[in-house]
Amino acid sequence: MTSVTILHEAEIELWQAVEFYENRCSGLGLDFEKEIKAAIELISQSPDQWPIHKNGTRRYLVHRFPYFVIYVLNKDHVWIIAFAHCRRRPECWSRRSKRTEPRRGRPHKGVN
């Protein structure tokens, strides 16, 4: 398994999305969180499975929800740079892909 770090900004996006879905319907936010955990697990097991985009990022489409887990694979380490809604403009997170060793990221084995 490859080590995974989630950028601070991405973690904020994740918990905002969890809260949004939970406010929409009780339990839906928890379902979203479970899907994110499963996505992180799959990415950590086989990070090079998803194609590289022009900006050097890779995208995993989350099951059941219109979200991408956007990450960079750098030296056998996965940096999750965004949990982005599919309709969100990449300008919101694309600058993050330039940071291969983020200052505010934290090592992460999965969503707690």
Phi, psi and omega in degrees: 000141179272142177293147182233135172236135178254124177298149180306314181298321179293320179297321176299315178301318180301309184289332173294319179292319177301313180297317179302309182293323179293323177291331178288318181202126182303127180096339182291324177296321177293323175298317178299315179300319178297319179294323177294317177302315180297320179297315180297320178298312179298317179298317182293331179283326184211068188294337181270008180291329183263142187292154177276133176270173183308322183274008178088000180268164173236153183228131175248123178276122182288137177292142175074344184230146182277060182231145171254144163263116183255127186216165176236135174259118184224115177053054178059033176221136179263128175248111176277118185258344180196150164246097192247134173297144184300335180266000181284141179288138182296341179301335181295330185231350188297330179295336181293334184294343179284344180267106180272339176229081185297145180286324187254008176287161176227144178303143187212124177264349181164169180284130180280000000 
